[in-house]
Structures are given as C-alpha cells and as structure tokens.
Amino acid sequence: MKVFLKKNRFFFLSLLAVLFLIGYSVYEYATTYSSAFSDNVFYTLFTIFVHFPISNLQVAAPLFIMIAAVPNFQEKLKSGFIKNELTRMSYRKWMVQNVLSAWKVVILFPIAMLFFIVLSYFVSNRDFMYHFTYIGPLNPELYPSSFSFWFYYLLTIVTHSIFYVNLGLIFCKKNKNAIVTIVEAFLVFMGLNVISELGFGTLVGRFSIFPQYAYLFNLFGYWLCDVYTLSIKWNFVVALVLALGSLFCLYLTYRKKEEVLYEVDS
C-alpha cells in the first residue's frame, strides 16, 4: 500500500485538491444560496459549477491533470532510470508503457464528478429528473438526466484530459524540473486557447455560414452546456481532435531514441 501511495502521490494530491474545491463550493451553496435544497440534483450541480469556486476548474483542469501525470514520467526520464529499463525492453515498448501509465490519471475528473453528484444530491430536492423549464427547451441530449448526456460529457472530459497529459509529456523532454515542465505546458495551452477562441472562433462566428459553431473553439467551454450548445457530441469531436493531434506531436517529440537519451545525459 505504501508503494502504491508513493507511486501515485501526485494523482491523489490533485484529486484531493479537486474534491476539496467541490466540497467547499457545495458548502458555500448550501449556506448562502437562496434556492438551496429546492432545485433538482443536476440543476443544483451546474448552478454550483457556474457561481461558486469550483467554476475555476474550467481553467485549472489542465494543471490538475499535468500535476498528476508529469512528475513520475519526468523522474523516470531524467533520473536516468530509462537506461536501466531499456536493457530489458525495447525503446518503443518503454514509451508505450509509460505513456499509457501517464494516461491513467484521466480517471481523476470522473471520480470528482461522481463525488460532486453525491454532494449535490444532499443539497437539492433529491429529484434526478431534469425539467426543461429551468433554462429553456434544449436539445433532449443535453438534459443532464439522460444517459446520452453523461456518456458524452464524461467521455469529453476524459479525452480532454488525455490532451493535457500529452501536452505535459511533450515538454518533459527538454526540461529536468517537473514544475518548469508543467508551467510551460500550461502556458502553451493558454496560448492555444487564445489562438483557438479569439482567432478561429472569431472567424467562424463572424465570417462563416456556421456562426453557431464558434463556441466550440473555446477550449474551456466543454464543462458547461447552455442554450448555445448545439450538441454535446461536437464537444467530444473537438476533444478527440486535440487528443489525436497532441498524440502525433508526442510521437514526433520522442520518435528518435538517440535524441531522447542525449537529452537525458545533457
């Protein structure tokens, strides 16, 4: 157990931080919000998500995932431990094994959302059915009481998390310090969001024949669905493109064994 906890300490650190943020937000809602205990479970959950500290998760999500995934990979890479392991397996096998191991942290947010739903149940009217009168007659697939909603919602969150992991691992190659790696990767992500939302999003919103799809270019926007959300499936498509694109960049970064080992020694 001690070995397991030590190996996954950064994952549990990130998870506990997110759970604390959720717990504190639910407490704030229950003690200060006028409609506490009177709305249904899912409306309560997303009300808390919009108006209380947990809303910061939309921006901080990449940080939590990178903190959970990067340090272990960075340590194996820069401590020289990779050289010992390469005496027992091929470089390709080592990369696949360790990237897949880093991807395991993507369960962080599904666990957190389950915790969020449970707490929301206790500060709501305990009704799980969604009533469209709350925010208007949305597409039925956006009703949080439907299986389709939660399937694509969680799938989108997991796929975005894979993108965050890939981004963090890309910057491990040139850095020896996990904190520097995480900061660099996060700043690059923020830059990508600016380019995506203000660049491509503005072009699509103002100058294309499909302005309704402009919201998809906000890389933070997948956490919440509102009257502007056309389909949660499109949110997943965007996440999949980001995950596959970052995976290709990860492959290009680590495809040459000699370069990687040179960086380890430098």
Secondary structure, 3 states (H helix, E strand, C coil): CHHHHHHCHHHHHHHHHHHHHHHHHHHHHHHHCCCCCCCCHHHHHHHHHHHCHHHHHHHHHHHHHHHHHHHHHHHHHHCCHHHHHCCCCCHHHHHHHHHHHHHHHHHHHHHHHHHHHHHHHHCCCCCCCCCHHHCCCCCHHHCCCCHHHHHHHHHHHHHHHHHHHHHHHHCCCCCCCHHHHHHHHHHHHHHHHHHHHHHHHHHHHHHCCCHHHHHHHCCCHHHCCCCCCCCHHHHHHHHHHHHHHHHHHHHHHHCCHHHHHHHHHC
